[in-house]
Amino acid sequence: MVEDNRELAELIALRFNAEGSALDWESNGQEALQLLRHKQFDLVILDINLPGASGVDVLNDVRARNDNIPIIVLTARSNIADRINILDVGADDYLTKPFDFGELAARCRAVVRRRSGQSSNLVIFGKFQYDRRAKRVLIDGVEVELQAREVQLLEVFLSNLGRVMSKEDVADKIYTFSQAPSLNAVEQTVTRLRKKLEGSDFAIRTIRGLGYLASANER
């Protein structure tokens, strides 16, 4: 998230982190430009009026590099021409301030779904069912209770089916800049998640020397 209003940024970060999403915050547009050039993220929440470089500058830079990362713009501008320009520059969606957090979260889920080719928050693989909105897992109709970190891991693996991910890759997805990544904690959490998903049609395998591979049986 790139937002120079500390109070708003801290509130949004608190809500997303409580829902199991690792969210990093940058308040300066120019620093955000550099960060986005060297590090990968799943989604960007971007304010328009920023010190250093504007949100439009950030958008232009990202799209000029053919980076298709989903971007949702937050703007205080209510003029229709400004909103059209934001979309034409390359934003996937926008919200006009003030806004409801629930709507922001829903729009984030929607743009991520569109980019991954999914039309619903409901993911079903045979006996396995996951509701991205409710953060709820069912196996053969029975709910499985997951801790927040396990939910984060599950969403990471669901977004990377068939791709081998190292422990470092996984840690990078679930820890924020302010948290110290723990590869041992990643391994322990993967072990717990794998055990809870036993008997379902979603599996996480350990590939010796490389990391993890998630796969699903879509029967």
Secondary structure, 3 states (H helix, E strand, C coil): CECCCHHHHHHHHHHHHHCCCCCCCECCHHHHHHHHHHCCCCCEEEECCCCCCCHHHHHHHHHHCCCCCCEEEEECCCCHHHHHHHHHHCCCEEEECCCCHHHHHHHHHHHHHHHHCCCCCEEEECCEEEECCCCEEEECCEEECCCHHHHHHHHHHHCCCCCEECHHHHHHHHCCCCCCCCHHHHHHHHHHHHHHCCCCCEEEEEECCCEEEEEECCC
